[in-house]
Amino acid sequence: MSLHRRPVGLLALPALVAALSLAGCAPGDRVARVAPPPSPPAEVAVLCAALHGELPDTVAGLARTGTDPESELTAAWGGSAIVLRCGIPRPGKMLDPEQDGITVNGVGWLMEQPAGGGFRFTTGLRKAYTEVVVDEAHAKDAGMLVGLSAAIARTVPEGIASY
């Protein structure tokens, strides 16, 4: 076994840089591609901006990540495991009395299970509609709506959105 040291050559530098950049790519560090809702009314955008500032740093144990494009209408946790969009148009299913719903921390949610798995939750009876899409792996944690509901209750008043 040789105990002498060799200097790191320039050829090793790109490999070192790649390894260091991958070390920061834990699931909570990824950027989620999230399309912001198309042009919500100004009063809704103000409510969504307030919500954006109150959202929790973690949801279901997942760290908040950036979104691409950056927008005060969107947020994500764990890459795209949990994605929030504020200011969406009212879903047509919101008017269907047969749809499932739950209430968490005083916030009502329409609950849908898309064909691809996971869940989609949409707030109702608030001045801005907020949608949360949860992938199948994290849809089993019912507590994940607690922090989101608390932030919505603080920033988005009860009422009927006008769009």
Contacts in CASP RR format, 6 or more apart in sequence:
PFRMAT RR
TARGET T0000
AUTHOR 0000-0000-0000
METHOD contacts of the structure
MODEL  1
MSLHRRPVGLLALPALVAALSLAGCAPGDRVARVAPPPSPPAEVAVLCAA
LHGELPDTVAGLARTGTDPESELTAAWGGSAIVLRCGIPRPGKMLDPEQD
GITVNGVGWLMEQPAGGGFRFTTGLRKAYTEVVVDEAHAKDAGMLVGLSA
AIARTVPEGIASY
8 16 0 8 1.000
27 62 0 8 1.000
27 78 0 8 1.000
27 79 0 8 1.000
27 81 0 8 1.000
28 62 0 8 1.000
28 63 0 8 1.000
28 65 0 8 1.000
28 77 0 8 1.000
28 78 0 8 1.000
28 79 0 8 1.000
29 63 0 8 1.000
29 65 0 8 1.000
29 79 0 8 1.000
30 65 0 8 1.000
30 78 0 8 1.000
30 79 0 8 1.000
30 80 0 8 1.000
31 65 0 8 1.000
31 66 0 8 1.000
31 67 0 8 1.000
31 68 0 8 1.000
31 76 0 8 1.000
31 79 0 8 1.000
32 65 0 8 1.000
32 66 0 8 1.000
32 67 0 8 1.000
32 68 0 8 1.000
32 76 0 8 1.000
32 78 0 8 1.000
32 79 0 8 1.000
32 80 0 8 1.000
32 83 0 8 1.000
33 67 0 8 1.000
33 68 0 8 1.000
33 80 0 8 1.000
34 67 0 8 1.000
34 68 0 8 1.000
34 71 0 8 1.000
34 74 0 8 1.000
34 76 0 8 1.000
34 80 0 8 1.000
34 83 0 8 1.000
34 85 0 8 1.000
35 74 0 8 1.000
35 85 0 8 1.000
36 69 0 8 1.000
36 71 0 8 1.000
36 73 0 8 1.000
36 74 0 8 1.000
36 85 0 8 1.000
37 73 0 8 1.000
37 85 0 8 1.000
37 86 0 8 1.000
37 87 0 8 1.000
37 88 0 8 1.000
37 89 0 8 1.000
40 48 0 8 1.000
40 73 0 8 1.000
40 86 0 8 1.000
40 87 0 8 1.000
40 88 0 8 1.000
40 128 0 8 1.000
40 163 0 8 1.000
41 162 0 8 1.000
41 163 0 8 1.000
43 127 0 8 1.000
44 86 0 8 1.000
44 87 0 8 1.000
44 127 0 8 1.000
44 128 0 8 1.000
44 161 0 8 1.000
44 163 0 8 1.000
45 72 0 8 1.000
45 73 0 8 1.000
45 87 0 8 1.000
47 86 0 8 1.000
47 127 0 8 1.000
47 128 0 8 1.000
47 155 0 8 1.000
47 156 0 8 1.000
47 157 0 8 1.000
48 72 0 8 1.000
48 73 0 8 1.000
48 86 0 8 1.000
48 87 0 8 1.000
48 128 0 8 1.000
48 130 0 8 1.000
49 72 0 8 1.000
50 155 0 8 1.000
50 156 0 8 1.000
51 86 0 8 1.000
51 128 0 8 1.000
51 130 0 8 1.000
51 151 0 8 1.000
51 152 0 8 1.000
51 155 0 8 1.000
51 156 0 8 1.000
52 72 0 8 1.000
52 73 0 8 1.000
52 75 0 8 1.000
52 86 0 8 1.000
53 155 0 8 1.000
54 151 0 8 1.000
54 154 0 8 1.000
54 155 0 8 1.000
55 64 0 8 1.000
55 75 0 8 1.000
55 84 0 8 1.000
55 148 0 8 1.000
55 151 0 8 1.000
56 64 0 8 1.000
56 147 0 8 1.000
56 148 0 8 1.000
56 151 0 8 1.000
57 63 0 8 1.000
57 64 0 8 1.000
58 64 0 8 1.000
58 77 0 8 1.000
59 77 0 8 1.000
59 82 0 8 1.000
59 144 0 8 1.000
59 147 0 8 1.000
59 148 0 8 1.000
60 77 0 8 1.000
60 81 0 8 1.000
60 82 0 8 1.000
60 134 0 8 1.000
60 138 0 8 1.000
60 141 0 8 1.000
60 143 0 8 1.000
60 144 0 8 1.000
61 77 0 8 1.000
62 77 0 8 1.000
62 78 0 8 1.000
62 79 0 8 1.000
62 81 0 8 1.000
62 82 0 8 1.000
62 138 0 8 1.000
63 77 0 8 1.000
63 78 0 8 1.000
64 75 0 8 1.000
64 76 0 8 1.000
64 77 0 8 1.000
64 78 0 8 1.000
65 76 0 8 1.000
65 77 0 8 1.000
65 78 0 8 1.000
65 79 0 8 1.000
66 75 0 8 1.000
66 76 0 8 1.000
66 79 0 8 1.000
67 74 0 8 1.000
67 75 0 8 1.000
67 76 0 8 1.000
67 83 0 8 1.000
72 86 0 8 1.000
73 85 0 8 1.000
73 86 0 8 1.000
73 87 0 8 1.000
74 83 0 8 1.000
74 84 0 8 1.000
74 85 0 8 1.000
74 86 0 8 1.000
75 83 0 8 1.000
75 84 0 8 1.000
76 82 0 8 1.000
76 83 0 8 1.000
76 84 0 8 1.000
80 135 0 8 1.000
81 134 0 8 1.000
81 135 0 8 1.000
81 137 0 8 1.000
81 138 0 8 1.000
82 132 0 8 1.000
82 133 0 8 1.000
82 134 0 8 1.000
82 135 0 8 1.000
82 138 0 8 1.000
82 144 0 8 1.000
83 132 0 8 1.000
83 133 0 8 1.000
84 130 0 8 1.000
84 131 0 8 1.000
84 132 0 8 1.000
84 148 0 8 1.000
85 130 0 8 1.000
85 131 0 8 1.000
85 133 0 8 1.000
86 128 0 8 1.000
86 129 0 8 1.000
86 130 0 8 1.000
86 131 0 8 1.000
86 156 0 8 1.000
87 128 0 8 1.000
87 129 0 8 1.000
87 130 0 8 1.000
87 161 0 8 1.000
88 122 0 8 1.000
88 129 0 8 1.000
88 130 0 8 1.000
88 131 0 8 1.000
89 129 0 8 1.000
89 163 0 8 1.000
90 129 0 8 1.000
90 161 0 8 1.000
90 163 0 8 1.000
91 110 0 8 1.000
91 122 0 8 1.000
91 129 0 8 1.000
91 131 0 8 1.000
93 99 0 8 1.000
93 110 0 8 1.000
93 112 0 8 1.000
94 110 0 8 1.000
94 122 0 8 1.000
94 124 0 8 1.000
94 129 0 8 1.000
99 110 0 8 1.000
99 111 0 8 1.000
99 112 0 8 1.000
100 110 0 8 1.000
100 111 0 8 1.000
100 112 0 8 1.000
101 108 0 8 1.000
101 109 0 8 1.000
101 110 0 8 1.000
101 111 0 8 1.000
102 108 0 8 1.000
102 109 0 8 1.000
102 111 0 8 1.000
102 121 0 8 1.000
102 145 0 8 1.000
103 109 0 8 1.000
104 143 0 8 1.000
104 145 0 8 1.000
104 146 0 8 1.000
104 149 0 8 1.000
105 145 0 8 1.000
105 146 0 8 1.000
105 147 0 8 1.000
105 149 0 8 1.000
105 150 0 8 1.000
105 153 0 8 1.000
106 149 0 8 1.000
106 153 0 8 1.000
107 123 0 8 1.000
107 124 0 8 1.000
107 126 0 8 1.000
107 145 0 8 1.000
107 149 0 8 1.000
107 152 0 8 1.000
107 153 0 8 1.000
108 123 0 8 1.000
108 124 0 8 1.000
108 125 0 8 1.000
108 149 0 8 1.000
109 121 0 8 1.000
109 122 0 8 1.000
109 123 0 8 1.000
109 124 0 8 1.000
109 132 0 8 1.000
109 145 0 8 1.000
109 149 0 8 1.000
110 121 0 8 1.000
110 122 0 8 1.000
110 123 0 8 1.000
110 124 0 8 1.000
111 119 0 8 1.000
111 120 0 8 1.000
111 121 0 8 1.000
112 119 0 8 1.000
112 120 0 8 1.000
112 121 0 8 1.000
112 122 0 8 1.000
113 119 0 8 1.000
113 120 0 8 1.000
114 120 0 8 1.000
116 136 0 8 1.000
117 135 0 8 1.000
117 136 0 8 1.000
117 139 0 8 1.000
118 133 0 8 1.000
118 134 0 8 1.000
118 135 0 8 1.000
118 136 0 8 1.000
118 139 0 8 1.000
119 133 0 8 1.000
119 134 0 8 1.000
119 139 0 8 1.000
120 131 0 8 1.000
120 132 0 8 1.000
120 133 0 8 1.000
120 134 0 8 1.000
121 131 0 8 1.000
121 132 0 8 1.000
121 133 0 8 1.000
121 134 0 8 1.000
121 145 0 8 1.000
122 129 0 8 1.000
122 130 0 8 1.000
122 131 0 8 1.000
122 132 0 8 1.000
123 129 0 8 1.000
123 130 0 8 1.000
123 131 0 8 1.000
123 152 0 8 1.000
123 156 0 8 1.000
125 158 0 8 1.000
125 159 0 8 1.000
125 160 0 8 1.000
126 152 0 8 1.000
126 156 0 8 1.000
126 157 0 8 1.000
126 158 0 8 1.000
126 159 0 8 1.000
126 161 0 8 1.000
127 156 0 8 1.000
127 157 0 8 1.000
127 158 0 8 1.000
127 159 0 8 1.000
127 160 0 8 1.000
127 161 0 8 1.000
128 156 0 8 1.000
128 161 0 8 1.000
129 161 0 8 1.000
130 152 0 8 1.000
130 156 0 8 1.000
132 145 0 8 1.000
132 148 0 8 1.000
134 144 0 8 1.000
138 144 0 8 1.000
END
